[in-house]
Amino acid sequence: MSIVVYRVTGRQGPFTIPDSFCEECDLTVAVARRVAGRLGPEAVSVEVKPWIRHLPEALVKGGWHPPVVTVAGKLLTQGVVPRAEVLERAVLKLRGPKAPG
């Protein structure tokens, strides 16, 4: 299971967009990493992608306004910082029941 955050800050092709340009982008990455840490690396991974360089991929998923967050390839939020509880619930819902271990 993966959480992908498409952000507009950082390295975007030949440009570097400063973090101050989109505070929501950095907060979104922090929330995603916090949720992944709580659920464990075997449950979920976090991938951060530059929105401009991955624009077609983000748009196909419905992500027009960064920060864009997808869970297992499905759009969860865009343009806002998701609440950790909402993101965690989405991961758990899409992951389904855990196999007995």
A tleap script that builds the chain and sets N, CA, C and O, in Angstrom:
source leaprc.protein.ff14SB
mol = sequence {
  NMET SER ILE VAL VAL TYR ARG VAL THR GLY
  ARG GLN GLY PRO PHE THR ILE PRO ASP SER
  PHE CYS GLU GLU CYS ASP LEU THR VAL ALA
  VAL ALA ARG ARG VAL ALA GLY ARG LEU GLY
  PRO GLU ALA VAL SER VAL GLU VAL LYS PRO
  TRP ILE ARG HIE LEU PRO GLU ALA LEU VAL
  LYS GLY GLY TRP HIE PRO PRO VAL VAL THR
  VAL ALA GLY LYS LEU LEU THR GLN GLY VAL
  VAL PRO ARG ALA GLU VAL LEU GLU ARG ALA
  VAL LEU LYS LEU ARG GLY PRO LYS ALA PRO
  CGLY
}
set mol.1.N position { 0.855 -1.174 0.000 }
set mol.1.CA position { 0.000 0.000 0.000 }
set mol.1.C position { 0.896 1.231 0.000 }
set mol.1.O position { 1.892 1.285 0.722 }
set mol.2.N position { 0.537 2.212 -0.809 }
set mol.2.CA position { 1.368 3.412 -0.837 }
set mol.2.C position { 0.527 4.682 -0.782 }
set mol.2.O position { -0.589 4.756 -1.296 }
set mol.3.N position { 1.119 5.666 -0.135 }
set mol.3.CA position { 0.607 7.034 -0.135 }
set mol.3.C position { 1.554 7.806 -1.032 }
set mol.3.O position { 2.768 7.774 -0.833 }
set mol.4.N position { 1.007 8.499 -2.017 }
set mol.4.CA position { 1.835 9.352 -2.875 }
set mol.4.C position { 1.405 10.795 -2.656 }
set mol.4.O position { 0.221 11.124 -2.715 }
set mol.5.N position { 2.383 11.640 -2.406 }
set mol.5.CA position { 2.143 13.074 -2.263 }
set mol.5.C position { 2.819 13.762 -3.445 }
set mol.5.O position { 4.032 13.657 -3.625 }
set mol.6.N position { 2.026 14.464 -4.247 }
set mol.6.CA position { 2.551 15.282 -5.339 }
set mol.6.C position { 2.628 16.706 -4.796 }
set mol.6.O position { 1.612 17.313 -4.459 }
set mol.7.N position { 3.849 17.224 -4.717 }
set mol.7.CA position { 4.007 18.571 -4.160 }
set mol.7.C position { 4.603 19.509 -5.193 }
set mol.7.O position { 5.260 19.075 -6.139 }
set mol.8.N position { 4.370 20.788 -5.003 }
set mol.8.CA position { 4.862 21.778 -5.951 }
set mol.8.C position { 6.201 22.367 -5.494 }
set mol.8.O position { 6.866 23.055 -6.269 }
set mol.9.N position { 6.598 22.106 -4.254 }
set mol.9.CA position { 7.865 22.624 -3.759 }
set mol.9.C position { 8.986 21.627 -4.023 }
set mol.9.O position { 8.740 20.476 -4.384 }
set mol.10.N position { 10.208 22.084 -3.840 }
set mol.10.CA position { 11.361 21.220 -4.065 }
set mol.10.C position { 11.805 21.258 -5.516 }
set mol.10.O position { 11.497 22.198 -6.249 }
set mol.11.N position { 12.523 20.239 -5.917 }
set mol.11.CA position { 13.078 20.158 -7.278 }
set mol.11.C position { 11.970 19.830 -8.265 }
set mol.11.O position { 11.328 18.785 -8.163 }
set mol.12.N position { 11.751 20.716 -9.215 }
set mol.12.CA position { 10.721 20.564 -10.242 }
set mol.12.C position { 11.390 20.725 -11.603 }
set mol.12.O position { 11.340 21.794 -12.211 }
set mol.13.N position { 12.006 19.665 -12.063 }
set mol.13.CA position { 12.744 19.771 -13.323 }
set mol.13.C position { 13.943 20.668 -13.125 }
set mol.13.O position { 14.728 20.450 -12.202 }
set mol.14.N position { 14.108 21.687 -13.979 }
set mol.14.CA position { 15.280 22.559 -13.860 }
set mol.14.C position { 15.136 23.609 -12.752 }
set mol.14.O position { 16.077 24.358 -12.489 }
set mol.15.N position { 13.990 23.669 -12.114 }
set mol.15.CA position { 13.726 24.690 -11.096 }
set mol.15.C position { 13.668 24.073 -9.706 }
set mol.15.O position { 13.361 22.892 -9.541 }
set mol.16.N position { 13.968 24.898 -8.716 }
set mol.16.CA position { 13.755 24.521 -7.326 }
set mol.16.C position { 12.789 25.530 -6.732 }
set mol.16.O position { 13.081 26.725 -6.670 }
set mol.17.N position { 11.644 25.043 -6.299 }
set mol.17.CA position { 10.616 25.901 -5.713 }
set mol.17.C position { 10.823 25.891 -4.197 }
set mol.17.O position { 10.844 24.819 -3.593 }
set mol.18.N position { 10.977 27.066 -3.569 }
set mol.18.CA position { 11.234 27.103 -2.126 }
set mol.18.C position { 10.047 26.580 -1.318 }
set mol.18.O position { 8.891 26.708 -1.720 }
set mol.19.N position { 10.369 25.987 -0.169 }
set mol.19.CA position { 9.334 25.435 0.706 }
set mol.19.C position { 8.302 26.485 1.110 }
set mol.19.O position { 7.131 26.160 1.308 }
set mol.20.N position { 8.729 27.734 1.231 }
set mol.20.CA position { 7.817 28.796 1.651 }
set mol.20.C position { 6.713 29.062 0.621 }
set mol.20.O position { 5.702 29.685 0.945 }
set mol.21.N position { 6.902 28.592 -0.614 }
set mol.21.CA position { 5.900 28.784 -1.659 }
set mol.21.C position { 4.628 27.994 -1.367 }
set mol.21.O position { 3.532 28.429 -1.721 }
set mol.22.N position { 4.766 26.841 -0.727 }
set mol.22.CA position { 3.606 25.989 -0.433 }
set mol.22.C position { 3.819 25.289 0.902 }
set mol.22.O position { 4.292 24.153 0.948 }
set mol.23.N position { 3.473 25.964 1.975 }
set mol.23.CA position { 3.605 25.352 3.302 }
set mol.23.C position { 2.740 24.108 3.417 }
set mol.23.O position { 3.099 23.158 4.113 }
set mol.24.N position { 1.590 24.113 2.728 }
set mol.24.CA position { 0.696 22.959 2.766 }
set mol.24.C position { 1.385 21.706 2.228 }
set mol.24.O position { 1.129 20.600 2.703 }
set mol.25.N position { 2.265 21.885 1.230 }
set mol.25.CA position { 2.973 20.737 0.653 }
set mol.25.C position { 3.839 20.057 1.701 }
set mol.25.O position { 3.806 18.834 1.835 }
set mol.26.N position { 4.612 20.837 2.444 }
set mol.26.CA position { 5.485 20.263 3.456 }
set mol.26.C position { 4.690 19.669 4.613 }
set mol.26.O position { 5.051 18.617 5.140 }
set mol.27.N position { 3.621 20.331 5.004 }
set mol.27.CA position { 2.775 19.788 6.072 }
set mol.27.C position { 2.130 18.469 5.641 }
set mol.27.O position { 1.990 17.551 6.449 }
set mol.28.N position { 1.742 18.378 4.381 }
set mol.28.CA position { 1.124 17.157 3.863 }
set mol.28.C position { 2.112 16.000 3.882 }
set mol.28.O position { 1.756 14.884 4.263 }
set mol.29.N position { 3.346 16.256 3.477 }
set mol.29.CA position { 4.374 15.214 3.520 }
set mol.29.C position { 4.586 14.767 4.966 }
set mol.29.O position { 4.717 13.572 5.231 }
set mol.30.N position { 4.620 15.710 5.894 }
set mol.30.CA position { 4.812 15.370 7.309 }
set mol.30.C position { 3.666 14.512 7.835 }
set mol.30.O position { 3.900 13.545 8.560 }
set mol.31.N position { 2.436 14.854 7.478 }
set mol.31.CA position { 1.274 14.065 7.912 }
set mol.31.C position { 1.341 12.658 7.341 }
set mol.31.O position { 1.098 11.683 8.053 }
set mol.32.N position { 1.674 12.549 6.051 }
set mol.32.CA position { 1.761 11.232 5.412 }
set mol.32.C position { 2.831 10.375 6.087 }
set mol.32.O position { 2.609 9.192 6.342 }
set mol.33.N position { 3.963 10.954 6.372 }
set mol.33.CA position { 5.041 10.196 7.024 }
set mol.33.C position { 4.676 9.808 8.447 }
set mol.33.O position { 5.039 8.727 8.910 }
set mol.34.N position { 3.959 10.684 9.142 }
set mol.34.CA position { 3.519 10.367 10.510 }
set mol.34.C position { 2.550 9.195 10.501 }
set mol.34.O position { 2.661 8.288 11.326 }
set mol.35.N position { 1.600 9.212 9.571 }
set mol.35.CA position { 0.637 8.117 9.458 }
set mol.35.C position { 1.351 6.821 9.099 }
set mol.35.O position { 1.073 5.775 9.685 }
set mol.36.N position { 2.265 6.884 8.142 }
set mol.36.CA position { 3.015 5.684 7.746 }
set mol.36.C position { 3.833 5.152 8.916 }
set mol.36.O position { 3.925 3.939 9.105 }
set mol.37.N position { 4.415 6.028 9.687 }
set mol.37.CA position { 5.178 5.600 10.859 }
set mol.37.C position { 4.313 4.913 11.890 }
set mol.37.O position { 4.734 3.944 12.522 }
set mol.38.N position { 3.101 5.418 12.061 }
set mol.38.CA position { 2.169 4.818 13.014 }
set mol.38.C position { 1.716 3.439 12.554 }
set mol.38.O position { 1.571 2.527 13.368 }
set mol.39.N position { 1.491 3.284 11.243 }
set mol.39.CA position { 0.986 2.017 10.715 }
set mol.39.C position { 2.100 1.009 10.457 }
set mol.39.O position { 1.845 -0.194 10.400 }
set mol.40.N position { 3.330 1.487 10.301 }
set mol.40.CA position { 4.468 0.597 10.091 }
set mol.40.C position { 4.827 0.442 8.629 }
set mol.40.O position { 3.963 0.539 7.758 }
set mol.41.N position { 6.124 0.198 8.352 }
set mol.41.CA position { 6.601 0.122 6.971 }
set mol.41.C position { 6.024 -1.061 6.189 }
set mol.41.O position { 5.960 -1.018 4.961 }
set mol.42.N position { 5.610 -2.104 6.886 }
set mol.42.CA position { 5.008 -3.231 6.177 }
set mol.42.C position { 3.578 -2.915 5.726 }
set mol.42.O position { 3.040 -3.580 4.841 }
set mol.43.N position { 2.978 -1.912 6.331 }
set mol.43.CA position { 1.593 -1.552 6.008 }
set mol.43.C position { 1.488 -0.507 4.910 }
set mol.43.O position { 0.612 -0.591 4.050 }
set mol.44.N position { 2.378 0.479 4.935 }
set mol.44.CA position { 2.250 1.596 3.997 }
set mol.44.C position { 3.607 2.266 3.777 }
set mol.44.O position { 4.424 2.374 4.691 }
set mol.45.N position { 3.820 2.712 2.541 }
set mol.45.CA position { 5.013 3.491 2.218 }
set mol.45.C position { 4.565 4.865 1.735 }
set mol.45.O position { 3.428 5.046 1.299 }
set mol.46.N position { 5.470 5.821 1.820 }
set mol.46.CA position { 5.187 7.183 1.364 }
set mol.46.C position { 6.160 7.524 0.247 }
set mol.46.O position { 7.372 7.351 0.378 }
set mol.47.N position { 5.607 8.010 -0.845 }
set mol.47.CA position { 6.422 8.467 -1.961 }
set mol.47.C position { 6.064 9.925 -2.225 }
set mol.47.O position { 4.888 10.279 -2.313 }
set mol.48.N position { 7.081 10.763 -2.351 }
set mol.48.CA position { 6.880 12.184 -2.624 }
set mol.48.C position { 7.362 12.440 -4.045 }
set mol.48.O position { 8.507 12.154 -4.395 }
set mol.49.N position { 6.451 12.993 -4.863 }
set mol.49.CA position { 6.779 13.251 -6.269 }
set mol.49.C position { 6.583 14.725 -6.589 }
set mol.49.O position { 5.656 15.358 -6.085 }
set mol.50.N position { 7.461 15.270 -7.429 }
set mol.50.CA position { 7.273 16.653 -7.881 }
set mol.50.C position { 6.037 16.732 -8.782 }
set mol.50.O position { 5.939 16.017 -9.779 }
set mol.51.N position { 5.114 17.592 -8.425 }
set mol.51.CA position { 3.849 17.699 -9.152 }
set mol.51.C position { 4.064 18.092 -10.612 }
set mol.51.O position { 3.447 17.511 -11.505 }
set mol.52.N position { 4.931 19.068 -10.862 }
set mol.52.CA position { 5.124 19.545 -12.233 }
set mol.52.C position { 5.726 18.443 -13.105 }
set mol.52.O position { 5.284 18.239 -14.236 }
set mol.53.N position { 6.721 17.739 -12.594 }
set mol.53.CA position { 7.361 16.673 -13.384 }
set mol.53.C position { 6.443 15.470 -13.583 }
set mol.53.O position { 6.621 14.710 -14.534 }
set mol.54.N position { 5.477 15.292 -12.708 }
set mol.54.CA position { 4.545 14.159 -12.796 }
set mol.54.C position { 3.122 14.646 -13.072 }
set mol.54.O position { 2.146 14.003 -12.686 }
set mol.55.N position { 3.022 15.784 -13.742 }
set mol.55.CA position { 1.722 16.404 -13.999 }
set mol.55.C position { 0.728 15.474 -14.691 }
set mol.55.O position { -0.400 15.353 -14.213 }
set mol.56.N position { 1.086 14.812 -15.793 }
set mol.56.CA position { 0.101 13.927 -16.434 }
set mol.56.C position { -0.409 12.836 -15.492 }
set mol.56.O position { -1.603 12.539 -15.461 }
set mol.57.N position { 0.498 12.252 -14.736 }
set mol.57.CA position { 0.129 11.200 -13.778 }
set mol.57.C position { -0.831 11.737 -12.715 }
set mol.57.O position { -1.828 11.092 -12.391 }
set mol.58.N position { -0.529 12.915 -12.176 }
set mol.58.CA position { -1.384 13.524 -11.151 }
set mol.58.C position { -2.755 13.892 -11.727 }
set mol.58.O position { -3.781 13.669 -11.086 }
set mol.59.N position { -2.767 14.455 -12.934 }
set mol.59.CA position { -4.033 14.869 -13.548 }
set mol.59.C position { -4.946 13.672 -13.827 }
set mol.59.O position { -6.158 13.756 -13.630 }
set mol.60.N position { -4.370 12.570 -14.282 }
set mol.60.CA position { -5.171 11.368 -14.554 }
set mol.60.C position { -5.876 10.895 -13.279 }
set mol.60.O position { -6.976 10.345 -13.330 }
set mol.61.N position { -5.230 11.117 -12.153 }
set mol.61.CA position { -5.819 10.703 -10.872 }
set mol.61.C position { -6.750 11.770 -10.296 }
set mol.61.O position { -7.346 11.571 -9.238 }
set mol.62.N position { -6.873 12.912 -11.000 }
set mol.62.CA position { -7.752 13.986 -10.547 }
set mol.62.C position { -7.053 15.062 -9.759 }
set mol.62.O position { -7.707 15.944 -9.204 }
set mol.63.N position { -5.727 15.011 -9.696 }
set mol.63.CA position { -4.960 15.951 -8.888 }
set mol.63.C position { -4.569 17.209 -9.623 }
set mol.63.O position { -3.489 17.288 -10.210 }
set mol.64.N position { -5.451 18.200 -9.592 }
set mol.64.CA position { -5.215 19.461 -10.290 }
set mol.64.C position { -4.511 20.499 -9.420 }
set mol.64.O position { -3.866 21.406 -9.948 }
set mol.65.N position { -4.623 20.382 -8.109 }
set mol.65.CA position { -4.125 21.436 -7.227 }
set mol.65.C position { -3.278 20.826 -6.112 }
set mol.65.O position { -3.813 20.181 -5.211 }
set mol.66.N position { -1.954 21.027 -6.167 }
set mol.66.CA position { -1.102 20.466 -5.129 }
set mol.66.C position { -1.317 21.163 -3.786 }
set mol.66.O position { -1.735 22.321 -3.749 }
set mol.67.N position { -1.041 20.480 -2.708 }
set mol.67.CA position { -0.559 19.118 -2.641 }
set mol.67.C position { -1.677 18.117 -2.947 }
set mol.67.O position { -2.807 18.251 -2.477 }
set mol.68.N position { -1.330 17.134 -3.734 }
set mol.68.CA position { -2.253 16.066 -4.112 }
set mol.68.C position { -1.841 14.815 -3.343 }
set mol.68.O position { -0.660 14.469 -3.295 }
set mol.69.N position { -2.814 14.142 -2.746 }
set mol.69.CA position { -2.534 12.919 -2.005 }
set mol.69.C position { -3.368 11.788 -2.596 }
set mol.69.O position { -4.589 11.886 -2.719 }
set mol.70.N position { -2.666 10.701 -2.961 }
set mol.70.CA position { -3.361 9.498 -3.401 }
set mol.70.C position { -3.011 8.371 -2.447 }
set mol.70.O position { -1.911 8.318 -1.896 }
set mol.71.N position { -3.969 7.472 -2.264 }
set mol.71.CA position { -3.760 6.273 -1.467 }
set mol.71.C position { -4.084 5.104 -2.371 }
set mol.71.O position { -5.205 4.977 -2.864 }
set mol.72.N position { -3.100 4.253 -2.586 }
set mol.72.CA position { -3.242 3.102 -3.484 }
set mol.72.C position { -3.745 3.553 -4.859 }
set mol.72.O position { -4.559 2.873 -5.483 }
set mol.73.N position { -3.250 4.712 -5.323 }
set mol.73.CA position { -3.597 5.210 -6.645 }
set mol.73.C position { -4.912 5.956 -6.742 }
set mol.73.O position { -5.280 6.423 -7.819 }
set mol.74.N position { -5.631 6.075 -5.628 }
set mol.74.CA position { -6.928 6.772 -5.629 }
set mol.74.C position { -6.783 8.134 -4.956 }
set mol.74.O position { -6.176 8.253 -3.891 }
set mol.75.N position { -7.349 9.158 -5.592 }
set mol.75.CA position { -7.276 10.511 -5.063 }
set mol.75.C position { -7.965 10.596 -3.709 }
set mol.75.O position { -9.115 10.184 -3.554 }
set mol.76.N position { -7.238 11.140 -2.724 }
set mol.76.CA position { -7.825 11.368 -1.405 }
set mol.76.C position { -8.100 12.854 -1.204 }
set mol.76.O position { -9.220 13.243 -0.876 }
set mol.77.N position { -7.071 13.686 -1.401 }
set mol.77.CA position { -7.243 15.132 -1.223 }
set mol.77.C position { -6.387 15.879 -2.219 }
set mol.77.O position { -5.456 15.328 -2.807 }
set mol.78.N position { -6.721 17.153 -2.398 }
set mol.78.CA position { -5.875 18.055 -3.185 }
set mol.78.C position { -6.101 19.469 -2.687 }
set mol.78.O position { -7.216 19.853 -2.331 }
set mol.79.N position { -5.014 20.240 -2.669 }
set mol.79.CA position { -5.096 21.646 -2.285 }
set mol.79.C position { -5.226 21.905 -0.798 }
set mol.79.O position { -5.298 23.059 -0.377 }
set mol.80.N position { -5.257 20.852 0.007 }
set mol.80.CA position { -5.372 21.005 1.463 }
set mol.80.C position { -4.463 19.992 2.147 }
set mol.80.O position { -4.022 19.018 1.537 }
set mol.81.N position { -4.196 20.240 3.413 }
set mol.81.CA position { -3.454 19.282 4.221 }
set mol.81.C position { -4.480 18.311 4.803 }
set mol.81.O position { -5.369 18.729 5.544 }
set mol.82.N position { -4.370 17.021 4.478 }
set mol.82.CA position { -5.348 16.082 5.021 }
set mol.82.C position { -5.139 15.872 6.518 }
set mol.82.O position { -4.012 15.916 7.010 }
set mol.83.N position { -6.221 15.647 7.224 }
set mol.83.CA position { -6.108 15.298 8.640 }
set mol.83.C position { -5.540 13.889 8.726 }
set mol.83.O position { -5.888 13.019 7.928 }
set mol.84.N position { -4.673 13.675 9.690 }
set mol.84.CA position { -4.023 12.372 9.856 }
set mol.84.C position { -5.048 11.258 10.012 }
set mol.84.O position { -4.855 10.163 9.484 }
set mol.85.N position { -6.134 11.522 10.730 }
set mol.85.CA position { -7.155 10.495 10.957 }
set mol.85.C position { -7.825 10.086 9.643 }
set mol.85.O position { -8.116 8.909 9.427 }
set mol.86.N position { -8.064 11.053 8.782 }
set mol.86.CA position { -8.704 10.786 7.489 }
set mol.86.C position { -7.767 9.960 6.612 }
set mol.86.O position { -8.199 9.006 5.966 }
set mol.87.N position { -6.497 10.321 6.589 }
set mol.87.CA position { -5.519 9.595 5.793 }
set mol.87.C position { -5.347 8.171 6.314 }
set mol.87.O position { -5.309 7.220 5.533 }
set mol.88.N position { -5.244 8.029 7.610 }
set mol.88.CA position { -5.093 6.687 8.196 }
set mol.88.C position { -6.315 5.823 7.901 }
set mol.88.O position { -6.177 4.650 7.552 }
set mol.89.N position { -7.493 6.386 8.036 }
set mol.89.CA position { -8.728 5.642 7.754 }
set mol.89.C position { -8.769 5.183 6.294 }
set mol.89.O position { -9.191 4.064 6.004 }
set mol.90.N position { -8.330 6.050 5.380 }
set mol.90.CA position { -8.310 5.694 3.953 }
set mol.90.C position { -7.354 4.538 3.692 }
set mol.90.O position { -7.673 3.623 2.932 }
set mol.91.N position { -6.181 4.579 4.322 }
set mol.91.CA position { -5.214 3.487 4.155 }
set mol.91.C position { -5.796 2.188 4.677 }
set mol.91.O position { -5.729 1.159 4.005 }
set mol.92.N position { -6.367 2.230 5.872 }
set mol.92.CA position { -6.912 1.010 6.471 }
set mol.92.C position { -8.084 0.461 5.667 }
set mol.92.O position { -8.230 -0.753 5.522 }
set mol.93.N position { -8.912 1.350 5.148 }
set mol.93.CA position { -10.064 0.918 4.349 }
set mol.93.C position { -9.606 0.245 3.051 }
set mol.93.O position { -10.112 -0.817 2.688 }
set mol.94.N position { -8.655 0.860 2.359 }
set mol.94.CA position { -8.196 0.307 1.093 }
set mol.94.C position { -7.314 -0.931 1.275 }
set mol.94.O position { -7.237 -1.788 0.395 }
set mol.95.N position { -6.659 -1.008 2.420 }
set mol.95.CA position { -5.822 -2.182 2.686 }
set mol.95.C position { -6.679 -3.408 2.941 }
set mol.95.O position { -6.280 -4.526 2.615 }
set mol.96.N position { -7.857 -3.203 3.523 }
set mol.96.CA position { -8.735 -4.336 3.823 }
set mol.96.C position { -8.288 -5.035 5.094 }
set mol.96.O position { -7.353 -4.597 5.765 }
set mol.97.N position { -8.970 -6.129 5.418 }
set mol.97.CA position { -8.625 -6.831 6.662 }
set mol.97.C position { -7.246 -7.467 6.566 }
set mol.97.O position { -6.839 -7.967 5.518 }
set mol.98.N position { -6.543 -7.431 7.688 }
set mol.98.CA position { -5.223 -8.053 7.742 }
set mol.98.C position { -5.368 -9.567 7.772 }
set mol.98.O position { -6.283 -10.111 8.390 }
set mol.99.N position { -4.451 -10.226 7.096 }
set mol.99.CA position { -4.447 -11.691 7.119 }
set mol.99.C position { -3.998 -12.155 8.498 }
set mol.99.O position { -3.130 -11.526 9.105 }
set mol.100.N position { -4.575 -13.247 9.007 }
set mol.100.CA position { -4.123 -13.747 10.308 }
set mol.100.C position { -2.655 -14.098 10.257 }
set mol.100.O position { -2.183 -14.689 9.286 }
set mol.101.N position { -1.938 -13.737 11.293 }
set mol.101.CA position { -0.503 -13.909 11.227 }
set mol.101.C position { 0.031 -14.772 12.249 }
set mol.101.O position { 1.240 -14.996 12.298 }
savepdb mol mol.pdb
quit
